[in-house]
Amino acid sequence: MALFLFLVLIAVVLGIVGVAAHGLGYLLAIGIVVLVAAFALSAVRWTRRSGRPTR
């Protein structure tokens, strides 16, 4: 959970810097990629935990 929150925080900071600083639009793109990766990582971890127990 801490990794997910850290990645979301990094994505938000990169997005804000990318929008605020003229000419640094690539930081916004990197922020979006990091945000998508954070949600994908979270989804993978969540589906593994909620699976059927193996016996």
N, CA and C atoms as a LAMMPS dump frame, in Angstrom:
ITEM: TIMESTEP
0
ITEM: NUMBER OF ATOMS
165
ITEM: BOX BOUNDS ff ff ff
-5.0000000000000000e+02 5.0000000000000000e+02
-5.0000000000000000e+02 5.0000000000000000e+02
-5.0000000000000000e+02 5.0000000000000000e+02
ITEM: ATOMS id mol type element x y z
1 1 1 N 0.82 -1.193 0
2 1 2 C 0 0 0
3 1 3 C 0.868 1.264 0
4 2 1 N 1.97 1.206 0.725
5 2 2 C 2.851 2.368 0.78
6 2 3 C 3.46 2.651 -0.595
7 3 1 N 3.806 1.604 -1.322
8 3 2 C 4.375 1.783 -2.664
9 3 3 C 3.358 2.443 -3.591
10 4 1 N 2.113 2.012 -3.509
11 4 2 C 1.049 2.592 -4.332
12 4 3 C 0.89 4.077 -4.027
13 5 1 N 0.831 4.431 -2.752
14 5 2 C 0.665 5.831 -2.382
15 5 3 C 1.869 6.668 -2.798
16 6 1 N 3.062 6.1 -2.682
17 6 2 C 4.264 6.807 -3.113
18 6 3 C 4.24 7.063 -4.616
19 7 1 N 3.851 6.063 -5.39
20 7 2 C 3.782 6.232 -6.843
21 7 3 C 2.72 7.248 -7.245
22 8 1 N 1.601 7.255 -6.551
23 8 2 C 0.557 8.241 -6.847
24 8 3 C 1.056 9.646 -6.503
25 9 1 N 1.753 9.785 -5.385
26 9 2 C 2.301 11.087 -5.001
27 9 3 C 3.307 11.582 -6.039
28 10 1 N 4.183 10.71 -6.49
29 10 2 C 5.162 11.073 -7.522
30 10 3 C 4.447 11.481 -8.811
31 11 1 N 3.4 10.751 -9.191
32 11 2 C 2.658 11.073 -10.41
33 11 3 C 1.996 12.443 -10.304
34 12 1 N 1.44 12.752 -9.158
35 12 2 C 0.785 14.046 -8.975
36 12 3 C 1.814 15.18 -9.043
37 13 1 N 2.937 15.002 -8.383
38 13 2 C 3.98 16.041 -8.395
39 13 3 C 4.504 16.251 -9.817
40 14 1 N 4.778 15.176 -10.526
41 14 2 C 5.249 15.307 -11.906
42 14 3 C 4.199 15.973 -12.787
43 15 1 N 2.941 15.637 -12.566
44 15 2 C 1.866 16.257 -13.341
45 15 3 C 1.758 17.745 -13.083
46 16 1 N 1.85 18.15 -11.827
47 16 2 C 1.76 19.568 -11.493
48 16 3 C 2.944 20.338 -12.078
49 17 1 N 4.137 19.781 -11.934
50 17 2 C 5.321 20.446 -12.488
51 17 3 C 5.23 20.498 -14.009
52 18 1 N 4.746 19.432 -14.619
53 18 2 C 4.626 19.393 -16.072
54 18 3 C 3.632 20.406 -16.612
55 19 1 N 2.561 20.664 -15.872
56 19 2 C 1.568 21.638 -16.31
57 19 3 C 2.041 23.059 -16.008
58 20 1 N 2.646 23.265 -14.843
59 20 2 C 3.026 24.612 -14.41
60 20 3 C 4.224 25.158 -15.173
61 21 1 N 5.213 24.331 -15.433
62 21 2 C 6.43 24.8 -16.094
63 21 3 C 6.256 24.686 -17.605
64 22 1 N 6.353 25.799 -18.28
65 22 2 C 6.185 25.814 -19.73
66 22 3 C 7.349 25.073 -20.394
67 23 1 N 7.049 24.15 -21.272
68 23 2 C 8.08 23.407 -21.974
69 23 3 C 8.443 22.091 -21.32
70 24 1 N 7.805 21.769 -20.19
71 24 2 C 8.093 20.502 -19.52
72 24 3 C 6.873 19.575 -19.57
73 25 1 N 6.213 19.559 -20.702
74 25 2 C 5.039 18.721 -20.877
75 25 3 C 5.356 17.234 -20.792
76 26 1 N 6.602 16.883 -21.06
77 26 2 C 6.975 15.476 -20.971
78 26 3 C 6.877 14.979 -19.526
79 27 1 N 7.022 15.873 -18.548
80 27 2 C 6.854 15.446 -17.154
81 27 3 C 5.4 15.059 -16.878
82 28 1 N 4.473 15.757 -17.511
83 28 2 C 3.063 15.39 -17.379
84 28 3 C 2.834 13.994 -17.947
85 29 1 N 3.435 13.702 -19.09
86 29 2 C 3.293 12.37 -19.695
87 29 3 C 3.905 11.296 -18.804
88 30 1 N 5.065 11.583 -18.235
89 30 2 C 5.703 10.626 -17.329
90 30 3 C 4.831 10.42 -16.088
91 31 1 N 4.248 11.498 -15.577
92 31 2 C 3.357 11.398 -14.43
93 31 3 C 2.149 10.521 -14.712
94 32 1 N 1.584 10.658 -15.906
95 32 2 C 0.438 9.832 -16.288
96 32 3 C 0.849 8.365 -16.382
97 33 1 N 2.018 8.102 -16.948
98 33 2 C 2.511 6.723 -17.051
99 33 3 C 2.728 6.124 -15.664
100 34 1 N 3.309 6.9 -14.754
101 34 2 C 3.533 6.415 -13.388
102 34 3 C 2.211 6.146 -12.693
103 35 1 N 1.213 7.008 -12.903
104 35 2 C -0.106 6.802 -12.29
105 35 3 C -0.765 5.527 -12.812
106 36 1 N -0.691 5.307 -14.11
107 36 2 C -1.261 4.083 -14.687
108 36 3 C -0.528 2.85 -14.159
109 37 1 N 0.792 2.945 -14.041
110 37 2 C 1.571 1.822 -13.501
111 37 3 C 1.195 1.546 -12.049
112 38 1 N 0.956 2.592 -11.27
113 38 2 C 0.564 2.41 -9.87
114 38 3 C -0.775 1.693 -9.773
115 39 1 N -1.737 2.103 -10.6
116 39 2 C -3.042 1.438 -10.568
117 39 3 C -2.946 0.004 -11.083
118 40 1 N -2.108 -0.244 -12.068
119 40 2 C -1.935 -1.607 -12.571
120 40 3 C -1.298 -2.493 -11.506
121 41 1 N -0.293 -1.982 -10.831
122 41 2 C 0.347 -2.728 -9.751
123 41 3 C -0.638 -3.024 -8.632
124 42 1 N -1.44 -2.048 -8.296
125 42 2 C -2.442 -2.232 -7.251
126 42 3 C -3.477 -3.285 -7.666
127 43 1 N -3.896 -3.247 -8.912
128 43 2 C -4.888 -4.211 -9.395
129 43 3 C -4.329 -5.629 -9.385
130 44 1 N -3.076 -5.778 -9.787
131 44 2 C -2.459 -7.106 -9.805
132 44 3 C -2.348 -7.659 -8.384
133 45 1 N -1.912 -6.83 -7.461
134 45 2 C -1.771 -7.286 -6.072
135 45 3 C -3.132 -7.606 -5.464
136 46 1 N -4.167 -6.818 -5.816
137 46 2 C -5.497 -7.027 -5.256
138 46 3 C -6.117 -8.314 -5.785
139 47 1 N -5.925 -8.62 -7.072
140 47 2 C -6.51 -9.833 -7.634
141 47 3 C -5.807 -11.082 -7.109
142 48 1 N -4.531 -10.978 -6.827
143 48 2 C -3.826 -12.133 -6.248
144 48 3 C -4.337 -12.447 -4.852
145 49 1 N -4.609 -11.417 -4.066
146 49 2 C -5.065 -11.616 -2.689
147 49 3 C -6.488 -12.139 -2.619
148 50 1 N -7.335 -11.728 -3.556
149 50 2 C -8.734 -12.11 -3.477
150 50 3 C -9.02 -13.433 -4.193
151 51 1 N -8.017 -14.108 -4.674
152 51 2 C -8.212 -15.391 -5.352
153 51 3 C -8.617 -16.485 -4.387
154 52 1 N -9.005 -17.599 -4.951
155 52 2 C -9.4 -18.729 -4.115
156 52 3 C -8.204 -19.312 -3.388
157 53 1 N -8.401 -19.715 -2.155
158 53 2 C -7.286 -20.352 -1.441
159 53 3 C -6.984 -21.718 -2.042
160 54 1 N -5.72 -22.051 -2.155
161 54 2 C -5.324 -23.338 -2.714
162 54 3 C -5.142 -24.34 -1.597
163 55 1 N -5.526 -25.57 -1.876
164 55 2 C -5.393 -26.629 -0.87
165 55 3 C -4.634 -27.781 -1.445
